Amino acid sequence: MMIGEVSDRTGLSIDTLRFYEKIGLIAPPMRNDAGRRVYGTDVLGWVGFLEQLNATGMKQADRIRYAKLHQQGDSTLRARREMLEAHREVIREKLQLMQQTMALMDHKVALYETLEAETETPQI
């Protein structure tokens, strides 16, 4: 598939896809006779995975390191698993903080609802 289709299907701009290729997040695709990039469909899953790592707050340098390990093949399975385990722990800690923050927000909203109800005066 051509870069425009990858862009359409992933929601990433063509410039972003080229940048990802330049920094090593995406392996360089094959080129057709005209020199245009031709991606395999596997790039869609890979880009989706990268975006999920990004959404969890994984730093770009770590995503690049992970991508390079991935490109090296099965000899890096342990290193990739260890990276993901470490990042999973970071996510777990963030989730716990977010749950605590949500509980605080729920408490504050309920408090304001109570205060508003107490201060409302009936209309005559």
N, C-alpha and C positions, 0 to 999 in steps of 0.2 A: 504494500500500500504506500502511496506517496505521502509526503510530509503534511500536505494539506488535509488529507483524510485523518491522519494521526492527530493533527491539531483539532479537527472537528470532533473526533471521538473521545479525546481526552480532556478537552477544554483548555489545553495549554496553547499558547500562541506558537507560531512557527519560530519566532525568535527564541522563545524559551526552549523549544525542542533543540534548536541548533546550539544554544548555550549549554544545555544538559549534555549534548554530545561533546562539546568542546572541553568541558570540565571532567568528563568521564562518568557522568551519571548514566548515560545511555551509550552502549557500545556503538561504534560507527556502523551504520547500516551498509548494505550492498549498494552499489550504484548501477544504474541502467546504462545503456549505450550513450545516452545523452548526458551522463554524469549526474543525473538526479538521484536523490536518496530513495531507496526502496526498502521499506521496513517490513519485517515479518509481523504477523498478528500477535506474537508473543510480547511485542513492545507495549501493547495496551495493558496487559496485566502487570508488567514491570513498572510502567509509569504510575499505574494505580497504587502499587505497593510503595513506590517512592513518595507519592502524595500522602499516603497514610502515615508514613514515617515522619514526613514534614508536619502533618497535622498534630502529631504527638509531641512535637517540639524537638525532634532529633536535629541536631545541628547539621548544616550542609556538609561540613568537613567529615562528619561521621557517616553521612549518607554516601559521600564520595568514596570513603574508605570501604564501606560495605559493598558498594558497586564494584570496586576494583577486586575485592575478594571474590565476589560472585563471578566476575569475568575469568578468574583464575581456575574456577572449576571445583571439583569435589575435594581437592586437597585442602581446601579452606573451610570445609563444612564446620569443623569444631570452632574455628575463629568466628565464623558468622553466627553460629548458635550462641556463643558466649557474648557477642555484641548484642544480640537481640535479648538475651536474658538480662543483661545489665540495663538495657533500655526499658525492658518490661518493668523492672523495679522502679525506674524513674517515673514511668507512667502510673504505676500503682500508687506511688507517693503523691503524685499530682491529683489522682482521682480522690484520694483520701482528703486532701486539702479542699478540693472542689466540693465534696460532700459536706464537709464542715462549713464551708462558705454558704452552701445552699441552705443548710439548717439555720444559719445565722440570718440569711435573707428571709426565710420563711417566718422566723421569729419576729423580725423587724416589721414585715408586712402585716402580720397579725396584730402587733402592737399598735401600728398606725391605724389599722381598721378599728380597733377598740377605742383609741383616742378620738378618732373622727366621730364615731357613733356617740361617744359621751359628750362631745362638744356641739353636736347638731341640736338646734332648737326647733321645736315643732312650729310649723307655719300655721297661723290662725287665719 
